[in-house]
Amino acid sequence: MLAIFFLIAGLYMIFQKEVKISSKRSIKGPIAQKIGLIFIVPALLSYIPAMFPKNFFSVIISYVVLLGYAVAIITIFYFVFFNKDAGKDDIKTSIK
């Protein structure tokens, strides 16, 4: 279920090229696409251990998937709470 959520969120970010952070801020352009890739990679990697029998390789992939989810969540928290002064091309601020 988590993989499906991250896959949908990542595809949305890649194709829309925009991520709404709040009502006043959004990330647009290639930065939004890179964040989308950060979301898609662990979602796709989560299906790899099911293809192989239980061995060392599938355990390593499982840990990489968990690490990928953690990086995606930390990235979103960074952009929401700490990245307020990014470049004008990357983050658009509009006050309504």
Stockholm file with secondary structure:
# STOCKHOLM 1.0

chainA/1-96         MLAIFFLIAGLYMIFQKEVKISSKRSIKGPIAQKIGLIFIVPALLSYIPAMFPKNFFSVIISYVVLLGYAVAIITIFYFVFFNKDAGKDDIKTSIK
#=GR chainA/1-96 SS CHHHHHHHHHHHHHHHCEEECSSSEEEETHHHHHHHHHHHHHHHHTTSGGGSCSSHHHHHHHHHHHHHHHHHHHHHHIIIIICCSCCTTTEEECCC
#=GC SS_cons        CHHHHHHHHHHHHHHHCEEECSSSEEEETHHHHHHHHHHHHHHHHTTSGGGSCSSHHHHHHHHHHHHHHHHHHHHHHIIIIICCSCCTTTEEECCC
//
